[in-house]
C-alpha cells in the first residue's frame, strides 16, 4: 500500500490560498531584508579584499553577497507585482459595482418602457375592437331600414 503524496508542496498550497495583501507584505519585508543583508555582505567582502585576505574568502563572500542582493531585488519586484494586482483588483471591483448599478438602472428603465408599450398595445387593441363593434351597433334613434318590396299586383306585367 502506497501512501498518498500530494503533488504540490504544502507551502505552495499555503501561498496559493494566501491573500494578495499578505503576499505583498511578506515579499516586501523579505526583499528589503535580503537586499540590505546582501549589501552588507558585499561590503564585508570588499573590506576583506582590502585587508589582503585569501582570494577564495573574499571572492566567495562577495559572490554570496551579490546573490543575496539579487534575491532581495527579485522579492521587491514580486512585492511590486502583488501591489499592482491589488490595485487592479480594487479598480475592477469598483467598475463591476458601477456596471451592476447601471445594468440595474437600465433593466428598470426597460421594464418601465415595456409596461408603457404594453399599455399602448392594449389601447390599440381596444380601439380596434371598438371599430369592429361600431358597424354592427345601431344608433338608438335610427330605425331599421326596410327595403320596399314591389307589390306583384301593381306591376303592369300581364
C-alpha positions in Angstrom: 0.0 0.0 0.0 1.5 3.3 -1.1 0.9 6.5 0.9 -0.9 9.3 -0.9 1.6 12.1 -1.5 0.3 15.5 -2.6 1.7 16.6 -6.0 2.4 20.1 -4.7 4.4 21.0 -1.6 2.3 22.1 1.4 3.9 25.5 1.4 2.9 26.0 -2.2 -0.7 25.4 -1.4 -0.5 27.7 1.6 0.9 30.5 -0.5 -1.7 30.0 -3.3 -4.5 30.4 -0.8 -2.9 33.5 0.8 -4.5 36.9 0.1 -2.6 39.3 -2.1 -2.1 41.8 0.8 -0.3 39.2 2.9 1.9 38.2 -0.1 2.7 41.8 -0.7 3.8 42.5 2.9 5.8 39.3 3.2 7.6 39.8 -0.2 8.3 43.5 0.6 9.8 42.7 4.0 11.8 39.8 2.8 13.1 41.8 -0.2 14.2 44.7 1.9 16.0 42.4 4.4 17.7 40.4 1.8 18.8 43.4 -0.2 20.2 45.1 2.9 21.9 42.0 4.2 23.4 41.3 0.7 24.9 44.8 0.6 26.4 44.4 4.0 28.0 41.0 2.9 29.4 42.6 -0.2 30.8 45.5 1.9 32.4 42.9 4.2 33.9 41.1 1.2 35.3 44.4 -0.1 36.8 45.0 3.4 38.4 41.6 3.4 39.9 42.2 0.0 41.4 45.4 1.2 42.9 43.6 4.2 44.7 41.2 1.7 42.8 38.1 2.8 42.9 35.0 0.6 41.3 35.3 -2.8 38.8 32.5 -2.3 37.5 34.0 1.0 36.6 37.5 -0.2 35.5 36.2 -3.7 33.1 33.6 -2.2 31.8 36.2 0.3 31.3 38.8 -2.4 29.5 36.2 -4.6 27.3 35.3 -1.7 26.5 38.9 -1.0 25.6 39.6 -4.7 23.3 36.6 -4.7 21.5 37.8 -1.6 21.3 41.3 -3.1 19.8 39.9 -6.3 17.3 37.8 -4.4 16.3 40.9 -2.4 15.6 42.8 -5.7 13.6 39.8 -7.0 11.5 39.8 -3.9 10.9 43.5 -4.1 9.9 43.1 -7.7 7.3 40.4 -6.7 6.0 42.8 -4.0 5.5 45.5 -6.6 3.7 42.9 -8.7 1.4 41.9 -5.9 0.7 45.5 -5.1 -0.3 46.2 -8.7 -2.6 43.2 -8.7 -4.2 44.5 -5.5 -4.8 47.9 -7.1 -6.1 46.5 -10.3 -8.5 44.2 -8.4 -9.7 47.1 -6.4 -10.4 49.2 -9.6 -12.0 46.2 -11.3 -14.3 45.6 -8.3 -15.3 49.2 -8.3 -16.0 49.2 -12.1 -18.0 46.0 -11.6 -20.2 47.6 -9.0 -20.7 50.7 -11.2 -21.7 48.4 -14.1 -24.0 46.4 -11.9 -25.7 49.7 -10.9 -26.0 50.8 -14.5 -27.4 47.5 -15.6 -29.9 47.5 -12.8 -31.0 51.1 -13.8 -31.3 50.0 -17.4 -33.3 46.9 -16.5 -35.6 49.1 -14.5 -36.0 51.6 -17.4 -36.5 48.6 -19.8 -39.3 47.3 -17.5 -40.9 50.8 -17.5 -40.7 51.1 -21.2 -42.1 47.6 -21.7 -45.0 48.4 -19.4 -45.7 51.6 -21.4 -45.5 49.7 -24.7 -47.9 47.0 -23.3 -50.4 49.7 -22.3 -50.1 51.2 -25.8 -50.7 47.9 -27.4 -53.7 47.3 -25.2 -55.1 50.7 -26.1 -54.6 50.0 -29.8 -56.3 46.6 -29.4 -59.2 48.3 -27.5 -59.6 50.8 -30.3 -59.6 48.1 -33.0 -62.2 46.2 -31.0 -64.3 49.4 -30.8 -64.0 50.0 -34.5 -65.1 46.5 -35.3 -68.1 46.7 -33.0 -69.4 50.1 -34.2 -70.7 49.0 -37.6 -72.7 46.2 -36.0 -74.2 48.5 -33.5 -77.2 50.6 -34.3 -78.0 54.0 -33.0 -80.9 54.3 -30.7 -82.9 56.8 -32.7 -82.2 55.1 -36.0 -84.9 53.0 -37.4 -84.1 49.8 -39.3 -84.2 50.3 -43.0 -86.8 48.2 -44.7 -86.5 47.7 -48.4 -89.6 48.5 -50.4 -91.0 45.4 -51.9 -92.9 45.8 -55.1 -96.4 44.6 -54.9 -96.8 42.0 -57.6 -100.3 43.1 -58.3 -99.3 46.6 -59.2 -97.0 45.6 -61.9 -98.1 46.1 -65.5 -96.9 42.7 -66.5 -99.6 40.5 -67.8 
